[in-house]
Every structure is written in structure tokens, then in C-alpha cells.
Amino acid sequence: MSTSDPNAAAVAAAAAKDPNAKPPTQTAGPANGISMTFMVGPMIATIVFIVVEIGLAYYYFGRSTDPFQSRAMWFTIFTVLAALVIYGTYFLYEGTYKAPTWSGTVTPAAGVTTNRSMVIPGSSIPVSVGTNGGNYGVQWWMFIQDWNYMFGQEKTVLTRGAAGALNPYVFLDPVENTLDVKINLMAGAAGSGGSSSPAPVGYTGGSTDDSYTCKVKNVPLQSWFCVSLSVSNRNVDIYLNGMLVRSCLLPAVPKAPGGDCGVMTNGGFSGNLAALNFYAGALNPAMAMAFYQAGPPSAAVSQTASTANTPTQPYIVKLAVVDPAGQELNKYTY
């Protein structure tokens, strides 16, 4: 589990709490695009390295009485070690713990509702980092009102990229109460080239030569919940309400994410999607929990207040027999 980072938690909390918030990394900077935020880390590492070098030089060339060649050799050895430790620690922190570049909330305060899709331009999404640009994070709040809507069809939550190069494609399962995250892979990497048979990559999650689907079963209905999707090379982590509920290992390198992002396209799902945020790097548990603790936007919650309230009438239980297409053949209600 990653170490908590106050900056990362603050970014995630702001992303969910204020739909109009602007990411701190988008503040004005020099014309060449090198911001002060980027420069602070290397400057601190360099200052620490210089201080260590001054101490080493003072000891080996000011205090030590060993032969000059011996002092020069040990000074060089400790200089190299100091550089490796100091700068190695800095780059480890930058790549593992530091909050990634944040897009800010890209959806309206009231969210995106059924049959009112929107497209997020690729220019509004931070460029992913890591090998092949495969490290990124996405967080959002969603409310599913009616699972019977478009029953038997995939219900799009969000999708990025063109057909055959989707990363990710998030949708609700055609029949089951399941949230699916599909990622296209490099061609032929999961099995024999051109084959459509599943590759042996695990006991859950479906995989073919060009895609892998990571499934989260039993997602909440008629209540708001948040989803945090973190992709780091071949590792996919999915959080619900700040808790890690699913981890998948992709059988091959995913195709680079890019292009516009469609929200609620192709009819979407019955409900609302709000507070959509993109990150240039993988998420950590602290960011997922902070996003959940901030709660959904109040404007979006008010859109679903009538159906999200606790029911005051007795529950009705219905047993039904359905055919393979999902149509009811017989039912009994009590």
C-alpha cells in the first residue's frame, strides 16, 4: 500500500468537493512551460547533495591525514553514493507518492444524465505518464437509477479512444449488476496472433487477444457511490467508495490512452455521472479515500433526490422467469 501524501489527499478532496475547482498544477508559469512546482523537488535534492559534498570535502581534504590518493578515492566513492541515494529517493517519491497532475472536474456541477452525453476533449485530459503512457487515474461519482434501462445491452459510463484502442471503456453489464472496465491490449499479446479464444490470465475477468475486462460485481443501485480507477502499466485497481475492491493484472501491455473521452455515450445508463476527474499518474489509496470523503456534488445529488430517498412503502418482491433475451415469461409478486 502506498504511503499517504497530504498533497495527494488534498487534490483528490478538492476534485470531488468543488466541481469548479482548478488543479494547482495549472497555475501560470514561465513561457517555456517549466513551472515552479516542477522545479522545487530537484532544487531541494540538489541543495541536499551540495551540503553533503561540502561535508565530505571538508573531512577528506581539510581534516583527514590519509594519503591524498586514498582521500580522493573515498571522496569519489561517497560522492557517487550520495548522488544515488539523494536523487534516487527524489525520483522514487516523484514516481510513487507525489500527487499526479490533475485535470480538475470536467463535468457540469449537476452531472451528466441519461441521454445527455458529453465529450471531454483530449486536450483537457493530462498526458499519462509511465511506459507507453500507461499510468493514469480516473475518479467520478455515479448514481444508477434503473438497471432495466437498455436491458441486454452494454450501458456506457465513459469511454476514451477509438474502437480497438479503448483505454478505458467503462460500462454496466448488459444483464448482471456489474461494472466492467475494458482495456484494449497490444495486438496478439495475450495469446496466439489473430486468435479470439480466451488467454489463461486468471479465474475472473474476461480476456481475448486484444482486450481485457476487469469486473466489479454488485455495485450499488439508487444510491450515490464513487469509483476510482487506477492504471499503472499492467496493474488495474478499482476502488468503490474509497476502498479497494478489485485488482487485475493485464496479460499484456495496454494500448496508450489518448483522444477524447465520451461520457454517457450511446444512450449511457439510467442515472447520473458527476465530478469526473482525470490524473496523469496512478492513484494511491489516500487519494481514493479523500475523494470519497469529500462526497458527491450537491447539485448532482439534488437531481436524484426523489429516487435516492429511503422508501417509505413496504418492499415488493418479484420472482420472474425470463428467456435468454431477458424477457419475462412468467412472474409472481408479493
Sine and cosine of phi, psi and omega as CSV:
sin_phi,cos_phi,sin_psi,cos_psi,sin_omega,cos_omega
0.00,0.00,0.67,-0.75,-0.05,-1.00
-0.96,0.30,0.51,-0.86,0.08,-1.00
-0.94,0.35,0.66,-0.75,-0.02,-1.00
-0.91,0.41,0.62,-0.79,0.02,-1.00
-0.83,-0.56,0.89,-0.45,-0.02,-1.00
-0.82,0.57,-0.62,0.78,0.01,-1.00
-0.91,0.42,-0.66,0.75,0.01,-1.00
-0.90,0.43,-0.67,0.74,0.00,-1.00
-0.91,0.42,-0.64,0.77,0.02,-1.00
-0.89,0.45,-0.66,0.75,0.02,-1.00
-0.88,0.47,-0.72,0.69,-0.02,-1.00
-0.91,0.41,-0.63,0.77,0.01,-1.00
-0.91,0.42,-0.69,0.73,0.02,-1.00
-0.90,0.44,-0.55,0.83,-0.02,-1.00
-0.88,0.47,-0.63,0.78,-0.04,-1.00
-1.00,0.04,-0.55,0.83,-0.13,-0.99
-0.97,0.22,-0.61,0.79,-0.06,-1.00
-0.86,-0.51,0.98,-0.22,-0.03,-1.00
-0.88,0.47,-0.38,0.93,-0.02,-1.00
-0.98,-0.17,0.19,0.98,-0.04,-1.00
-0.92,0.39,0.53,-0.85,0.06,-1.00
-0.96,-0.29,0.68,-0.73,-0.03,-1.00
-0.90,0.43,0.66,-0.75,-0.02,-1.00
-0.88,0.47,-0.38,0.92,-0.01,-1.00
-0.98,0.21,-0.09,1.00,-0.03,-1.00
-0.98,-0.18,0.24,0.97,0.07,-1.00
-0.94,0.33,0.34,-0.94,-0.08,-1.00
-0.89,0.45,0.57,-0.82,-0.01,-1.00
-0.59,-0.80,-0.14,-0.99,0.01,-1.00
-0.88,0.48,0.34,-0.94,-0.05,-1.00
-0.89,0.45,-0.46,0.89,-0.03,-1.00
-0.99,0.15,0.02,1.00,0.11,-0.99
1.00,0.06,0.01,1.00,0.01,-1.00
-1.00,-0.02,0.95,-0.31,-0.09,-1.00
-1.00,0.06,0.28,-0.96,0.04,-1.00
-0.91,0.41,-0.53,0.85,0.03,-1.00
-0.86,0.51,-0.64,0.77,-0.01,-1.00
-0.94,0.33,-0.55,0.84,-0.12,-0.99
-0.99,0.13,-0.40,0.92,-0.10,-1.00
-0.87,0.49,-0.72,0.69,-0.03,-1.00
-0.85,0.52,-0.82,0.57,0.02,-1.00
-0.87,0.49,-0.58,0.82,0.00,-1.00
-0.90,0.44,-0.69,0.72,0.01,-1.00
-0.90,0.44,-0.69,0.72,0.01,-1.00
-0.88,0.48,-0.66,0.76,0.00,-1.00
-0.92,0.39,-0.65,0.76,0.02,-1.00
-0.89,0.46,-0.69,0.72,0.03,-1.00
-0.88,0.47,-0.67,0.75,0.00,-1.00
-0.89,0.45,-0.67,0.74,0.00,-1.00
-0.90,0.44,-0.68,0.74,0.01,-1.00
-0.88,0.48,-0.68,0.73,0.03,-1.00
-0.89,0.45,-0.66,0.75,0.01,-1.00
-0.90,0.44,-0.64,0.77,0.03,-1.00
-0.89,0.46,-0.67,0.74,0.03,-1.00
-0.90,0.44,-0.67,0.74,0.03,-1.00
-0.90,0.43,-0.68,0.73,-0.01,-1.00
-0.90,0.43,-0.65,0.76,0.01,-1.00
-0.89,0.46,-0.66,0.75,-0.04,-1.00
-0.95,0.32,-0.77,0.64,-0.13,-0.99
-0.97,0.22,-0.47,0.88,-0.05,-1.00
-0.91,-0.41,-0.05,1.00,0.04,-1.00
-0.88,-0.48,-0.46,0.89,-0.08,-1.00
-0.90,-0.44,-0.62,0.79,-0.08,-1.00
-0.93,0.36,0.60,-0.80,0.03,-1.00
-0.95,-0.33,0.19,0.98,0.04,-1.00
-0.93,0.37,0.30,-0.96,0.06,-1.00
-0.83,0.56,0.52,-0.86,-0.09,-1.00
-0.85,0.53,-0.68,0.73,-0.03,-1.00
-0.88,0.47,-0.63,0.78,0.02,-1.00
-0.91,0.41,-0.68,0.74,0.00,-1.00
-0.91,0.42,-0.66,0.75,-0.01,-1.00
-0.91,0.42,-0.63,0.77,-0.01,-1.00
-0.90,0.43,-0.75,0.67,-0.02,-1.00
-0.93,0.37,-0.56,0.83,0.06,-1.00
-0.88,0.48,-0.68,0.73,0.01,-1.00
-0.91,0.42,-0.68,0.74,-0.01,-1.00
-0.88,0.48,-0.74,0.67,-0.03,-1.00
-0.94,0.33,-0.46,0.89,0.08,-1.00
-0.91,0.42,-0.71,0.70,0.02,-1.00
-0.90,0.44,-0.69,0.72,0.01,-1.00
-0.88,0.47,-0.67,0.74,0.01,-1.00
-0.89,0.46,-0.66,0.75,0.01,-1.00
-0.90,0.45,-0.68,0.73,-0.01,-1.00
-0.90,0.44,-0.70,0.72,-0.04,-1.00
-0.93,0.36,-0.74,0.67,-0.09,-1.00
-0.93,0.37,-0.80,0.60,-0.04,-1.00
-0.96,0.28,-0.50,0.86,0.08,-1.00
-0.90,0.43,-0.67,0.74,0.05,-1.00
-0.89,0.46,-0.66,0.76,0.01,-1.00
-0.88,0.47,-0.76,0.65,-0.04,-1.00
-0.93,0.36,-0.52,0.85,0.08,-1.00
-0.90,0.44,-0.69,0.73,0.03,-1.00
-0.90,0.44,-0.71,0.70,-0.02,-1.00
-0.86,0.50,-0.66,0.75,-0.10,-1.00
-1.00,0.08,-0.32,0.95,-0.12,-0.99
-0.92,-0.39,-0.69,0.73,-0.18,-0.98
-0.94,-0.34,-0.44,0.90,-0.08,-1.00
-0.94,0.35,0.63,-0.78,0.02,-1.00
-0.88,0.47,0.78,-0.62,-0.01,-1.00
-0.95,0.31,0.25,-0.97,0.06,-1.00
-0.84,0.55,0.66,-0.75,-0.16,-0.99
-0.88,-0.48,0.67,-0.75,-0.03,-1.00
-0.98,0.18,-0.36,0.93,-0.23,-0.97
0.99,0.15,0.21,-0.98,0.01,-1.00
-0.94,0.34,0.79,-0.61,-0.10,-1.00
-0.95,-0.32,0.02,1.00,0.04,-1.00
-0.95,-0.32,0.36,-0.93,0.02,-1.00
-0.87,0.49,0.37,-0.93,-0.02,-1.00
-0.86,0.52,-0.58,0.82,-0.01,-1.00
-1.00,0.10,-0.02,1.00,0.03,-1.00
0.99,0.10,-0.08,-1.00,0.02,-1.00
-0.90,-0.43,0.83,-0.56,-0.09,-1.00
-0.96,-0.27,0.09,-1.00,-0.05,-1.00
-0.81,0.59,0.70,-0.72,0.03,-1.00
0.89,0.45,0.28,0.96,0.09,-1.00
-0.80,-0.61,0.92,0.39,-0.06,-1.00
-0.94,0.34,0.29,-0.96,0.10,-1.00
-0.57,-0.82,0.37,-0.93,0.00,-1.00
-0.88,-0.48,0.81,-0.59,0.05,-1.00
-1.00,-0.05,0.89,-0.47,0.00,-1.00
-0.87,0.50,0.60,-0.80,0.02,-1.00
-0.86,0.51,-0.45,0.90,0.00,-1.00
-0.93,0.36,-0.30,0.95,0.02,-1.00
-1.00,0.00,-0.06,1.00,-0.04,-1.00
-0.96,-0.29,0.80,-0.60,0.00,-1.00
-0.85,0.53,0.58,-0.82,0.02,-1.00
-0.94,0.35,0.80,-0.60,-0.03,-1.00
-0.92,0.39,0.49,-0.87,-0.01,-1.00
-0.96,-0.29,-0.04,-1.00,0.05,-1.00
1.00,0.04,-0.03,-1.00,0.00,-1.00
-0.87,0.50,0.81,-0.58,0.01,-1.00
0.86,0.51,0.39,0.92,-0.03,-1.00
0.89,0.46,0.54,0.84,-0.13,-0.99
-1.00,0.00,0.02,1.00,-0.02,-1.00
-0.97,-0.22,0.87,-0.48,0.04,-1.00
-0.35,-0.94,0.19,-0.98,0.05,-1.00
-0.65,-0.76,0.50,-0.87,0.06,-1.00
-0.66,-0.75,0.70,-0.72,0.06,-1.00
-0.72,-0.70,0.59,-0.81,0.05,-1.00
-0.32,-0.95,0.28,-0.96,0.14,-0.99
-0.96,-0.28,0.56,-0.83,0.02,-1.00
-0.55,-0.83,0.41,-0.91,0.00,-1.00
-0.69,-0.72,0.87,-0.49,0.02,-1.00
-0.99,-0.17,0.89,-0.46,-0.07,-1.00
-1.00,0.00,-0.74,0.67,-0.10,-0.99
-0.64,-0.77,0.91,-0.42,-0.03,-1.00
-0.96,0.28,-0.36,0.93,-0.01,-1.00
-0.96,0.28,-0.21,0.98,0.05,-1.00
-0.89,0.47,0.79,-0.61,-0.03,-1.00
0.79,0.61,0.66,0.76,-0.01,-1.00
-0.86,0.51,0.71,-0.70,-0.03,-1.00
1.00,-0.01,-0.02,1.00,0.02,-1.00
-0.82,-0.57,0.45,-0.89,0.10,-0.99
-0.93,0.36,0.76,-0.65,-0.03,-1.00
-0.96,-0.28,0.95,-0.32,-0.13,-0.99
-0.93,0.37,0.78,-0.62,0.16,-0.99
-1.00,-0.06,-0.86,0.50,0.12,-0.99
-0.42,-0.91,0.44,-0.90,-0.02,-1.00
-0.52,-0.85,0.66,-0.76,0.02,-1.00
-0.75,-0.66,0.75,-0.67,0.01,-1.00
0.97,-0.23,0.14,-0.99,0.01,-1.00
-1.00,0.01,0.21,-0.98,0.03,-1.00
-0.83,0.56,0.75,-0.66,-0.04,-1.00
1.00,0.03,-0.15,0.99,0.02,-1.00
-0.66,-0.75,0.64,0.77,-0.03,-1.00
-0.99,0.15,0.77,-0.64,0.04,-1.00
-0.33,-0.94,1.00,-0.05,0.01,1.00
-0.97,-0.23,0.12,-0.99,0.21,-0.98
-0.84,-0.55,0.95,-0.32,-0.04,-1.00
-0.96,-0.28,0.80,-0.60,-0.03,-1.00
-0.50,-0.86,0.30,-0.95,0.09,-1.00
-1.00,-0.02,0.66,-0.75,-0.06,-1.00
-0.85,0.52,0.57,-0.82,-0.01,-1.00
-0.84,0.54,-0.55,0.83,-0.09,-1.00
-0.83,-0.56,-0.77,0.64,-0.10,-0.99
-0.99,0.15,0.39,-0.92,0.04,-1.00
-0.98,0.18,0.96,0.27,-0.14,-0.99
-0.65,-0.76,0.65,-0.76,0.11,-0.99
-0.99,-0.16,0.84,-0.54,-0.05,-1.00
-0.95,-0.32,0.69,-0.73,0.10,-1.00
-0.87,-0.49,0.94,-0.35,-0.05,-1.00
-0.96,-0.28,0.72,-0.69,0.00,-1.00
-0.76,-0.66,0.80,-0.60,0.05,-1.00
-0.97,0.23,0.61,-0.79,-0.05,-1.00
-0.93,-0.37,0.19,-0.98,0.09,-1.00
-0.87,0.50,0.68,-0.73,-0.13,-0.99
-0.83,0.55,0.74,-0.67,0.11,-0.99
0.95,0.30,0.12,0.99,-0.10,-1.00
-0.99,0.16,-0.43,0.90,-0.08,-1.00
-1.00,0.03,-0.18,0.98,-0.01,-1.00
-0.23,-0.97,-0.39,-0.92,0.02,-1.00
-0.95,0.31,0.58,-0.82,-0.07,-1.00
-0.83,0.55,0.76,-0.65,0.06,-1.00
0.99,0.16,-0.09,1.00,-0.02,-1.00
-0.99,0.17,0.57,-0.82,0.04,-1.00
-0.96,-0.28,0.08,1.00,0.00,-1.00
-0.97,0.23,0.55,-0.84,-0.03,-1.00
-0.88,0.48,0.58,-0.82,0.07,-1.00
-1.00,-0.03,0.50,-0.87,-0.04,-1.00
-0.98,0.22,0.99,0.11,-0.08,-1.00
-0.88,-0.47,0.04,1.00,0.01,-1.00
0.40,-0.92,0.19,-0.98,-0.07,-1.00
-1.00,0.00,-0.16,0.99,0.11,-0.99
-0.76,-0.65,0.10,-0.99,-0.01,-1.00
0.95,0.31,0.76,-0.64,-0.02,-1.00
-1.00,-0.04,0.60,-0.80,-0.01,-1.00
-0.63,-0.78,0.66,-0.75,0.19,-0.98
-0.80,-0.60,-0.11,-0.99,-0.07,-1.00
-0.88,0.48,-0.49,0.87,-0.13,-0.99
-0.88,-0.48,0.11,0.99,0.00,-1.00
-0.38,-0.92,0.34,-0.94,0.07,-1.00
-0.64,-0.77,0.66,-0.75,-0.01,-1.00
-0.89,-0.46,0.85,-0.52,0.05,-1.00
-0.98,-0.18,0.83,-0.56,-0.16,-0.99
-0.93,-0.36,0.66,-0.75,0.12,-0.99
-0.87,-0.49,0.92,-0.40,-0.08,-1.00
-1.00,0.03,0.38,-0.92,0.11,-0.99
0.85,0.53,0.81,0.59,0.08,-1.00
-0.97,0.24,0.45,-0.89,-0.06,-1.00
-0.90,0.44,0.54,-0.84,0.08,-1.00
-0.89,-0.46,0.63,-0.78,0.03,-1.00
0.81,0.59,0.62,0.79,0.15,-0.99
-0.42,-0.91,0.54,-0.84,-0.01,-1.00
-0.96,0.29,0.67,-0.74,0.11,-0.99
-0.55,-0.84,0.43,-0.90,-0.03,-1.00
-0.94,-0.34,0.53,-0.85,0.00,-1.00
-0.87,-0.50,0.76,-0.65,0.09,-1.00
-0.86,-0.51,0.90,-0.43,-0.01,-1.00
-0.95,-0.31,0.85,-0.53,-0.01,-1.00
-0.84,-0.54,0.82,-0.57,0.02,-1.00
-0.86,-0.51,0.84,-0.54,0.02,-1.00
-0.76,-0.65,0.99,-0.15,-0.10,-0.99
0.84,0.54,-0.93,-0.36,-0.03,-1.00
-0.99,-0.12,0.02,1.00,-0.03,-1.00
-0.99,-0.13,0.79,-0.61,0.01,-1.00
-0.87,-0.50,0.85,-0.52,0.05,-1.00
-0.89,-0.46,0.70,-0.71,0.02,-1.00
-0.83,-0.55,0.82,-0.58,0.03,-1.00
-0.94,-0.33,0.64,-0.77,0.18,-0.98
-0.88,-0.48,0.82,-0.57,-0.01,-1.00
0.78,0.62,0.68,0.73,0.09,-1.00
0.99,0.12,-0.07,1.00,-0.04,-1.00
-0.94,-0.35,0.69,-0.72,0.04,-1.00
-0.94,0.33,0.87,-0.49,-0.04,-1.00
-0.89,-0.45,-0.25,0.97,-0.05,-1.00
-0.42,-0.91,0.73,-0.68,0.12,-0.99
-0.77,-0.63,0.73,-0.69,0.00,-1.00
-0.77,-0.64,0.57,-0.82,0.10,-1.00
-0.95,-0.31,0.91,-0.43,0.00,-1.00
-0.91,0.40,0.64,-0.77,-0.02,-1.00
-0.96,0.27,-0.15,0.99,-0.01,-1.00
-0.40,-0.92,0.11,-0.99,0.01,-1.00
-0.93,0.37,0.77,-0.64,0.01,-1.00
-0.96,0.29,0.42,-0.91,0.10,-1.00
-0.93,0.37,0.54,-0.84,-0.08,-1.00
-0.89,0.46,0.76,-0.65,0.05,-1.00
-0.94,0.34,0.60,-0.80,0.01,-1.00
-0.04,-1.00,0.20,-0.98,0.02,-1.00
1.00,0.05,-0.13,-0.99,-0.01,-1.00
-0.97,0.26,0.30,-0.95,0.05,-1.00
-0.88,-0.47,0.84,-0.55,0.06,-1.00
-1.00,-0.07,0.72,-0.69,0.01,-1.00
-0.91,-0.42,0.81,-0.58,0.01,-1.00
0.86,0.50,0.58,0.82,0.00,-1.00
-0.98,0.18,0.23,-0.97,0.00,-1.00
0.83,0.56,0.57,0.82,0.00,-1.00
0.99,-0.12,-0.33,0.95,0.03,-1.00
0.85,0.52,-0.55,-0.84,0.04,-1.00
-0.77,-0.64,0.21,-0.98,0.01,-1.00
-0.98,0.18,0.96,-0.30,-0.02,-1.00
0.47,-0.88,-0.58,-0.81,-0.11,-0.99
-0.56,-0.83,0.60,-0.80,0.12,-0.99
-0.81,-0.59,0.79,-0.62,-0.09,-1.00
-0.64,-0.77,0.24,-0.97,0.09,-1.00
0.81,0.59,0.73,0.69,0.02,-1.00
-0.98,0.22,0.80,-0.60,-0.03,-1.00
-0.72,-0.69,0.62,-0.78,0.04,-1.00
-0.91,-0.42,0.52,-0.85,0.00,-1.00
-0.74,-0.67,0.58,-0.82,-0.07,-1.00
-0.98,0.21,-0.19,0.98,0.01,-1.00
-0.70,-0.71,0.08,-1.00,0.00,-1.00
-0.91,0.42,0.49,-0.87,0.03,-1.00
-1.00,0.07,0.36,-0.93,0.13,-0.99
-0.88,-0.47,0.23,-0.97,-0.06,-1.00
-0.83,0.55,-0.58,0.82,-0.01,-1.00
-0.90,0.44,-0.63,0.78,0.01,-1.00
-0.92,0.39,-0.66,0.75,0.02,-1.00
-0.90,0.44,-0.67,0.74,-0.01,-1.00
-0.93,0.36,-0.64,0.77,0.01,-1.00
-0.90,0.44,-0.63,0.78,0.02,-1.00
-0.89,0.45,-0.67,0.74,0.02,-1.00
-0.92,0.40,-0.70,0.72,-0.05,-1.00
-0.91,0.42,-0.44,0.90,0.03,-1.00
-0.94,0.34,-0.41,0.91,0.04,-1.00
0.99,0.17,0.24,-0.97,0.01,-1.00
-0.97,0.25,0.36,-0.93,0.04,-1.00
-0.87,0.48,0.70,-0.71,-0.04,-1.00
-0.88,0.47,-0.56,0.83,0.00,-1.00
-0.90,0.44,-0.58,0.81,0.02,-1.00
-0.96,0.27,-0.62,0.79,0.00,-1.00
-0.88,0.47,-0.64,0.77,-0.01,-1.00
-0.90,0.44,-0.42,0.91,0.01,-1.00
-0.92,0.38,-0.45,0.89,-0.08,-1.00
-0.90,-0.43,0.22,0.98,-0.11,-0.99
-0.86,0.51,-0.60,0.80,-0.08,-1.00
-0.92,0.39,-0.54,0.84,-0.02,-1.00
-0.99,-0.13,-0.27,0.96,-0.04,-1.00
-1.00,0.01,-0.20,0.98,-0.01,-1.00
-0.91,0.41,0.44,-0.90,0.05,-1.00
-0.91,0.41,0.78,-0.63,-0.05,-1.00
-0.91,0.42,0.62,-0.78,0.02,-1.00
-0.98,-0.19,-0.25,0.97,0.01,-1.00
-1.00,0.00,0.39,-0.92,0.05,-1.00
-0.87,0.49,0.48,-0.88,0.03,-1.00
-0.94,0.34,0.54,-0.84,0.08,-1.00
-0.91,-0.41,0.79,-0.61,0.00,-1.00
-0.96,-0.28,0.78,-0.63,0.01,-1.00
-0.84,-0.54,0.78,-0.63,0.11,-0.99
-0.95,-0.32,0.75,-0.66,-0.07,-1.00
-0.64,-0.77,0.49,-0.87,0.12,-0.99
-0.96,-0.29,0.81,-0.58,-0.05,-1.00
-0.86,-0.50,0.41,-0.91,0.06,-1.00
-1.00,0.05,0.08,-1.00,-0.03,-1.00
-0.83,0.56,-0.41,0.91,0.00,-1.00
-1.00,0.09,-0.05,1.00,0.02,-1.00
1.00,-0.03,0.07,1.00,0.00,-1.00
-0.99,0.11,0.67,-0.75,-0.02,-1.00
-0.95,0.30,0.76,-0.66,0.07,-1.00
-0.98,-0.18,-0.56,0.83,0.01,-1.00
-0.39,-0.92,0.50,-0.86,-0.02,-1.00
-0.52,-0.86,0.39,-0.92,0.06,-1.00
-0.65,-0.76,0.81,-0.59,-0.06,-1.00
-0.87,-0.49,0.68,-0.73,0.06,-1.00
-0.50,-0.87,0.00,0.00,0.00,0.00
